[in-house]
Amino acid sequence: MKPLNKYIDHSLLHPTMTDQEMEEGLQVAIKYQTATVCIKPYYVKRAAELLKGSGVDVCTVIGFPHGSNTTSIKVAETAECIQLGATEIDMVVNIGKVLGGDWEYVISDIKAVLDVCRSKGAILKVIFENDFLENAHKIKLCQICSSLNVDFVKTSTGYGYVKQSDGRFLTKGATIEDLQLMRKHSAPQVQIKAAGGIRNLNDMLAAIEVGATRIGATATVAILEGQGKREEGEGKRLKIRTEVSGDERSDNSNDQGGY
């Protein structure tokens, strides 16, 4: 297994985050040597400059968070972000088209962004936004993404808030049930990214145990500072390498919620 920190895309996507907060977040990612920083599109160029040579890659989001941009805008945004230094792209599907069953549109939308990523050597993660979907939609999206051979399928943006009967807006984000479903219905080469609501080590280990190979998290420090092994059930031990490459860690950082 890879070091635990290399499962994490450190998320800096909250709409209220200032440039200063994002720059501080980049320093957290460098210190903890996460796989990537997932940053707002307009900040990709600056992030690429600050992360150059650090061992942390730049990820950004396309059509975020609702996936409603036209395909041509998603393609243009993807190409520009890669040109500015992003090496991983997290794209939101057109959720309304998924719910409406317009699968031809959904396939074309994903493929257009995938073609740009493939031509420029970038990784594509396709975000489903599972809070809005039924299992049949999730399964169909897994099948489509497997057929297209995308790199990752991803549970959520972390901002897919659903109105409850009492008027509150809540999001479940990444659930174990959804991760199991996505792993079952995705081709072996398609990896799974869990995002939304993963805020501690146990949450992260549980996601990894059912097949997640990347974790989107704002609570990176809390997760890695709580690292360790845990036992599952009757003597079953989850064997995860929990060491973090680099110096000993001690800082805390602000949890921005969401992702």
RAHUZI-V549245 format. One record per helix or strand. SS is the DSSP state (h for helix, s for strand). FROM is the first residue (numbers start at 1). TO is the last residue. If there is no record, write none. Layout:
ss: {SS:SS}
from: {FROM:FROM}
to: {TO:TO}
This chain:
ss: {h:s:h:s:h:s:h:s:h:h:s:h:h:s:s:s:h:s:h:s:h:s:s}
from: {4:8:19:36:41:57:71:88:95:103:123:130:135:152:162:169:176:191:201:212:220:231:236}
to: {7:12:32:39:51:62:84:92:99:120:127:132:148:154:163:170:185:195:209:217:225:232:237}
